[in-house]
């Protein structure tokens, strides 16, 4: 089965995840005198829910993860370093959906220093449609000198928000380095991931494209060209691809029919093109109570 056929099959055999409601809110402001931008998701400003997101000091543009709770109108967030150690807290006593600005406190957990926190709501996609034209949403993934933003625009056919462009910007200067036109589902602050997708020891990036029934997903992959020092579209196609740098192999797993039919494939890369090495078909055996390998034709 071709890669395109697999993708179409995954679409036809399952419900797309594009209908799943997802909201993000974005705030600009300051910690002390330093400008910041804060992005939150997975909860509404009028609910008692877990919150997660990130913030950046706009002078540096390196994302810092935050998580916490919004309970009875009080927002409490904890920031953590790359090792998971808590380094600071945000506290906003009155955080409600009908307010445009907020004040609170940021605390350095190592020193105990507290600084005033001021936030102004830039946009809120919890319950309302996109305000005005396209919006740019920062992503948590970044490279040493590059950060990513997705451009959200309304899909003309469905009316849902979708990702129409990906912007690569230079940290500290906010200079647009590259941009790509895409047609992807909105996944949130983690739509973009960074990894070595052509296994050449240079960091590349991927954009979440679609979610299908069960665990199946598809992404767009963009490869770094060290000769031009720019990223290029890869043309990689496949379902739920995994990349093994040690073995220099790409693995695909396409699950169907509530996991009763699974197709796997192994690829090698030749001049940045995926070349299939082997494929396997597995079907659920009621007698053996497990997946059993079957002829490839039974998974088509």
C-alpha positions in Angstrom: 0.0 0.0 0.0 1.4 3.4 -0.9 2.0 6.1 1.7 -0.8 8.2 0.2 -3.1 5.3 0.2 -2.3 4.6 3.9 -3.1 8.2 4.8 -6.4 8.1 2.9 -7.3 4.9 4.5 -6.6 6.3 8.0 -8.8 9.2 7.2 -11.7 7.1 5.9 -11.5 4.5 8.6 -11.5 6.9 11.5 -12.7 10.2 12.8 -10.4 13.1 12.4 -9.3 14.8 15.6 -9.8 18.2 14.0 -13.1 18.6 15.7 -11.6 18.4 19.2 -12.0 21.7 20.9 -8.8 23.3 21.9 -8.1 26.8 23.2 -5.1 28.9 23.8 -4.8 32.3 25.4 -1.9 34.7 25.0 -0.8 37.5 27.3 1.8 40.2 27.1 3.2 42.0 30.1 6.2 42.3 32.4 8.0 40.6 35.3 9.5 43.6 37.1 10.8 45.6 34.2 11.4 42.7 31.8 8.8 42.3 29.0 7.3 38.8 28.7 4.8 36.8 26.7 2.7 34.1 28.4 0.7 31.4 26.6 -1.7 29.0 28.3 -3.8 26.1 27.2 -6.0 23.2 28.3 -8.5 25.2 30.3 -10.8 28.2 30.3 -10.6 31.3 32.3 -13.9 30.5 34.0 -13.1 26.9 35.0 -11.3 25.1 37.8 -8.8 23.2 35.7 -5.2 22.3 35.2 -3.2 24.9 33.2 -0.1 24.4 31.2 1.8 26.5 28.8 5.0 28.5 28.5 6.4 32.0 28.7 9.3 33.9 27.2 11.3 36.9 28.1 10.9 38.7 24.8 14.5 39.9 25.0 15.7 36.3 24.7 12.7 34.3 23.1 13.6 31.0 24.7 10.5 29.2 25.9 10.1 28.3 29.6 7.5 25.7 30.6 4.8 26.5 33.1 2.0 24.5 34.7 -0.4 24.9 37.5 -4.1 25.4 38.3 -6.8 28.0 37.9 -9.1 27.5 40.8 -11.9 29.7 42.1 -10.5 32.6 40.0 -6.9 32.3 41.3 -4.2 31.4 38.8 -1.1 29.7 40.2 1.7 28.6 37.8 5.1 26.9 38.5 7.9 27.3 36.0 10.6 24.6 35.6 14.0 24.3 34.1 15.1 21.8 31.5 15.7 19.2 34.3 12.2 19.6 35.7 13.3 21.5 38.8 10.8 24.2 39.9 12.5 27.6 39.6 9.7 30.2 40.0 6.0 30.7 40.5 3.3 33.0 39.1 0.4 34.0 41.2 -2.6 36.0 40.0 -5.4 36.3 42.6 -8.1 37.5 40.3 -8.0 35.8 36.9 -11.4 35.9 35.1 -12.5 35.7 31.6 -14.1 39.1 31.5 -11.0 41.0 32.3 -8.4 42.4 29.9 -5.6 43.0 32.3 -4.2 41.3 35.4 -1.7 41.9 38.2 0.1 39.5 40.4 3.5 38.3 41.7 6.4 36.3 40.3 8.7 34.6 42.8 12.2 33.3 42.3 12.2 30.0 44.3 16.0 29.9 44.6 16.4 33.4 46.1 12.9 34.2 47.4 12.9 37.4 45.4 9.4 38.6 44.4 8.6 40.9 41.5 5.4 42.5 40.3 3.6 40.7 37.4 1.5 42.6 34.9 -0.4 40.9 32.1 -2.6 42.1 29.3 -4.7 39.7 27.4 -3.7 39.6 23.7 -6.1 37.0 22.5 -8.2 34.2 24.0 -9.4 31.2 22.0 -11.0 29.3 24.8 -14.6 30.0 23.9 -14.7 32.7 21.2 -13.8 32.6 17.5 -10.6 34.1 16.3 -10.6 37.9 16.9 -10.0 39.7 13.6 -7.5 38.3 11.1 -4.8 35.6 11.4 -3.0 35.2 14.7 0.5 34.0 15.5 1.0 31.4 18.2 4.4 30.7 19.6 5.5 27.1 20.0 7.3 25.5 22.9 10.0 23.9 20.7 12.9 26.1 19.6 16.4 25.9 18.3 19.5 27.7 19.8 19.0 30.7 17.5 15.4 30.2 16.2 11.9 30.2 17.6 8.7 29.1 15.9 5.3 30.6 15.4 2.3 29.1 13.8 -0.1 31.4 11.9 -3.8 30.5 12.7 -6.4 31.3 10.2 -10.1 30.3 9.7 -10.6 27.4 7.3 -13.0 28.6 4.6 -14.7 25.2 4.3 -15.1 24.1 8.0 -14.9 27.5 9.8 -12.5 26.0 12.2 -9.1 27.5 13.1 -6.2 25.8 11.2 -2.5 26.4 10.8 -1.9 28.2 7.5 1.8 29.1 7.9 4.9 28.4 10.0 7.3 31.2 10.7 10.9 30.8 11.8 12.2 33.8 13.6 15.6 34.8 14.9 15.8 34.9 18.7 16.5 38.4 20.2 15.8 40.3 17.0 12.5 38.7 15.9 13.7 38.8 12.3 11.7 36.5 10.0 14.2 33.9 8.7 11.9 31.6 6.8 8.2 30.8 6.4 6.3 27.8 5.0 2.7 27.6 3.8 1.0 24.6 5.3 -2.5 23.1 5.8 -2.5 21.6 9.3 -4.8 21.0 12.2 -4.4 23.2 15.2 -2.6 21.2 17.9 -1.6 23.8 20.4 1.7 25.0 21.8 3.4 21.6 21.0 2.4 21.4 17.3 6.1 21.8 16.3 8.8 19.4 17.4 12.5 19.4 16.9 14.6 16.3 16.0 17.1 14.8 13.6 14.6 13.5 11.0 17.0 12.8 8.2 19.6 11.3 10.6 22.5 13.6 9.6 23.2 15.0 13.1 21.6 18.4 12.2 18.4 19.5 14.0 15.3 19.5 11.8 11.7 20.3 12.7 8.3 18.8 12.2 4.7 20.2 12.2 1.8 18.2 13.4 -0.5 17.8 10.3 -3.4 15.5 11.2 -4.7 13.2 13.9 -6.7 10.2 12.8 -8.6 7.5 14.6 -6.7 5.9 17.5 -3.0 6.6 17.8 -2.4 7.4 14.1 -0.9 10.8 13.3 0.8 12.5 10.4 3.3 15.3 10.4 5.2 17.5 7.9 9.0 17.3 8.1 11.4 20.1 7.3 15.1 19.3 6.9 18.1 21.6 7.6 20.5 21.9 4.7 23.9 22.7 6.1 25.1 24.0 2.6 22.4 26.7 2.4 21.8 27.0 6.1 18.1 26.9 5.5 15.3 24.4 6.0 13.6 22.5 3.1 10.4 20.5 2.9 11.3 16.8 3.1 8.4 15.2 1.2 8.4 12.4 3.9 5.0 10.6 4.1 3.8 8.1 6.6 1.7 7.4 9.6 3.2 7.8 13.1 6.8 7.8 12.0 9.6 7.2 14.5 13.2 8.0 13.8 16.1 5.9 15.1 19.4 7.8 14.9 21.5 4.9 16.2 20.2 2.4 13.5 19.7 5.0 10.8 16.1 3.8 10.2 12.6 5.2 10.1 9.7 3.1 11.5 6.1 3.4 10.6 3.1 2.0 12.5 -0.4 2.3 11.1 -3.1 1.0 13.4 -6.7 0.4 12.2 -10.0 -0.9 13.4 -9.5 -0.5 17.1 -6.1 -2.0 16.9 -7.2 -5.3 15.3 -5.2 -4.5 12.2 -1.7 -3.1 12.2 0.8 -2.4 9.4 4.4 -1.7 10.2 7.2 -0.6 7.8 10.9 0.1 8.0 12.7 2.6 5.8 16.2 3.7 5.2 17.2 7.1 3.8 18.9 7.5 0.5 19.6 11.1 -0.4 16.8 12.3 1.9 14.3 9.9 0.4 12.5 7.2 2.3 13.3 3.8 0.8 11.2 0.9 2.1 13.1 -2.1 3.4 10.3 -4.3 4.9 6.6 -4.2 5.7 4.5 -6.4 7.9 0.8 -7.0 8.4 -0.6 -8.0 11.7 -4.2 -9.1 12.4 -5.9 -9.8 15.7 -6.4 -13.5 16.4 -9.3 -14.2 18.6 -8.0 -17.7 19.1 -4.5 -16.6 20.3 -5.7 -13.3 21.8 -3.0 -11.3 20.2 -1.8 -9.8 16.9 -0.6 -12.4 14.5 1.4 -11.7 11.3 -0.5 -12.2 8.1 0.0 -11.7 4.4 0.3 -8.0 3.4 -2.9 -8.3 1.4 -5.0 -8.7 4.6 -4.0 -5.2 5.8 -4.9 -3.4 2.6 
